[in-house]
Amino acid sequence: MENQKNTPEKKFSTGAISATIWKNAHQSKDGKAFEVRTVSLQRRYTDKAGQWQTSSSLRVSDLPKAALVLEEAYKFLVLSGHSDESVTTE
């Protein structure tokens, strides 16, 4: 189970703001495999050199978009039956 590349399960975005759901495979101490989903929230922007960057810092004007993408991520998790898992925000 280790050494697997972790890819996003689902991504919701509006403008520069995105919420990405990650499916993380873990193994308990007794050897049982299980999955935990996490949600990361990011803002994309271009720096002075014109290169795309990401940040977890949001502006006040980003908050409505952040709320929207987080709500969509939550809906996806609930409707796909993952609402009883430990869902954390990174």
C-alpha positions as semicolon CSV with decimal commas, in nm:
position;residue;x (nm);y (nm);z (nm)
1;M;0,000;0,000;0,000
2;E;0,293;0,232;0,056
3;N;0,468;0,401;-0,237
4;Q;0,136;0,457;-0,416
5;K;0,103;0,794;-0,581
6;N;-0,177;0,989;-0,419
7;T;-0,398;1,152;-0,681
8;P;-0,702;1,374;-0,623
9;E;-1,036;1,196;-0,606
10;K;-1,234;1,508;-0,697
11;K;-1,168;1,880;-0,738
12;F;-1,412;2,170;-0,718
13;S;-1,306;2,516;-0,829
14;T;-1,444;2,856;-0,903
15;G;-1,211;3,127;-1,022
16;A;-0,880;3,098;-0,842
17;I;-1,020;2,902;-0,544
18;S;-1,031;2,523;-0,533
19;A;-1,114;2,246;-0,289
20;T;-0,953;1,911;-0,363
21;I;-1,060;1,580;-0,210
22;W;-0,781;1,332;-0,153
23;K;-0,828;0,961;-0,085
24;N;-0,549;0,845;0,142
25;A;-0,478;0,477;0,196
26;H;-0,360;0,382;0,543
27;Q;-0,287;0,069;0,735
28;S;-0,382;0,021;1,100
29;K;-0,140;-0,119;1,355
30;D;-0,308;-0,457;1,320
31;G;-0,250;-0,454;0,942
32;K;-0,600;-0,368;0,824
33;A;-0,620;-0,134;0,526
34;F;-0,850;0,168;0,543
35;E;-0,905;0,497;0,363
36;V;-0,935;0,849;0,494
37;R;-1,042;1,143;0,284
38;T;-0,897;1,489;0,333
39;V;-0,987;1,822;0,177
40;S;-0,732;2,084;0,080
41;L;-0,828;2,444;0,003
42;Q;-0,609;2,658;-0,224
43;R;-0,594;2,988;-0,406
44;R;-0,397;3,013;-0,731
45;Y;-0,233;3,335;-0,845
46;T;0,049;3,456;-1,066
47;D;0,359;3,604;-0,908
48;K;0,558;3,906;-1,031
49;A;0,742;3,681;-1,278
50;G;0,413;3,556;-1,423
51;Q;0,451;3,207;-1,275
52;W;0,150;3,028;-1,126
53;Q;0,168;2,980;-0,751
54;T;-0,064;2,834;-0,487
55;S;-0,147;2,962;-0,142
56;S;-0,362;2,855;0,150
57;S;-0,408;3,221;0,245
58;L;-0,733;3,375;0,130
59;R;-0,843;3,734;0,077
60;V;-1,174;3,856;0,215
61;S;-1,314;3,854;-0,139
62;D;-1,213;3,485;-0,172
63;L;-1,428;3,371;0,120
64;P;-1,762;3,334;-0,067
65;K;-1,591;3,122;-0,334
66;A;-1,414;2,917;-0,066
67;A;-1,748;2,853;0,106
68;L;-1,898;2,742;-0,225
69;V;-1,624;2,493;-0,316
70;L;-1,613;2,356;0,039
71;E;-1,989;2,305;0,035
72;E;-1,961;2,117;-0,295
73;A;-1,681;1,901;-0,153
74;Y;-1,893;1,825;0,152
75;K;-2,193;1,735;-0,065
76;F;-1,976;1,500;-0,271
77;L;-1,845;1,326;0,041
78;V;-2,189;1,291;0,199
79;L;-2,361;1,172;-0,119
80;S;-2,086;0,919;-0,190
81;G;-2,120;0,773;0,161
82;H;-1,798;0,908;0,312
83;S;-1,954;1,143;0,567
84;D;-1,889;0,907;0,856
85;E;-1,514;0,908;0,798
86;S;-1,268;1,139;0,963
87;V;-1,264;1,420;0,708
88;T;-0,998;1,676;0,785
89;T;-0,905;2,005;0,624
90;E;-0,540;2,064;0,541
